[in-house]
Amino acid sequence: MKNFLYLLCLCLIVFSCKNEEELKAFSESRKAGPVQVQTNEFAIVIHGGAGTILKENMTKDDEAAYKLKLEEAIRVGYEILKNGGSSLDAVEQTIHIMENSPLFNAGKGAVFTNAGTNELDASIMDGKTLNAGASAGTKTVKNPISLARTVMEHSPHVMLAGDGADVFAQEQGLEIVDSTYFYTESRMNSLIRVKNCDEIEEGDNKTAFYDASIKDSKFGTVGCVALDKSGNLAAGTSTGGMTNKRWGRIGDAPIIGAGTYANNNTCAVSSTGWGEFFIRGMVAHDISALMEYKGLSLQEAARVVIQEKIPDLGGDGGIIAVDKNGNMVMEFNTAGMYRAAMNDKGELSIGIYKDYED
Ligand code: ASP
């Protein structure tokens, strides 16, 4: 009996050692992952919002104006990356260009709430440290993406909201504007049209009424993702939210994991679309998680989330993303998404619609 117990103990020890070795080997192989090819040393992708963007509703001048601004914005980030700057700087500075333009639903071009106010959301994430910052419902900060970065770098918090966020921005010396800065006639007209549209929808049990140009005006948002020469990923998103949103409503854009996510082990993602669904779907983190835990490629992970998961929930929209190897993705399930991408060779691609060569 004594001998038998001794033998049993020995077997257990050998067995557990073997498992440990296997475990070690397994975890090493997991760290290494499948053979990866570095597609781009650095790369940058931007979006200016997804929605019912139809060619028949756009003039040639509109198209040209959007493309010009997208190109101006992405070139700012591209130059930063090319000169060895950080992905965080590229994301912030690129988003500034779009926030300062009335064309996009962020900063200057922010849409109106049902109370006729402009309440802006933004977030940014550093893929190297998994540090993140966000601001929600601000009314006086000219460039909310910089507030998000300041929250990340100069506060112990991840998100500040409402008056507290506005005051923090002022204390930190960020540019403050009167809330009238965000008034644009076109966004006010959109609010009036959407209010009429929503009334009709309610009367018809939300089924019958559909007007592409009106539905489109509910969406917007800008975002940028970048990989820098040091292999660091960053993502940022900034928005006025959705036209006629209830005042106080916070969308996905400032929610880390929904509107924005970056992780040096996987990818950087920025979302645009119907925020409530993007929050429930945890879109940006889900794409990263599919890569990390299931070994999916960025392209496949983005497809599953945007073409299957979000439509199944009843939502729509899109994402831009770049992975740690510089692969870039622009995936959306709407008729269009303002978008642009640039690789390390300086090759630029710009698009608006899904069904047309732009
Ligand atoms: N996702 C934004 C929000 O729901 C809107 C958008 O992307 O157009 O606030």
Residues whose N, C-alpha, C, O or C-beta is under 5 A from the ligand:
A	BS01	LIG	G49 A50 K218 F219 G220 T221 T239 G241 M242 G251 D252 A253 S271 T272 G273 W274 G275 E276
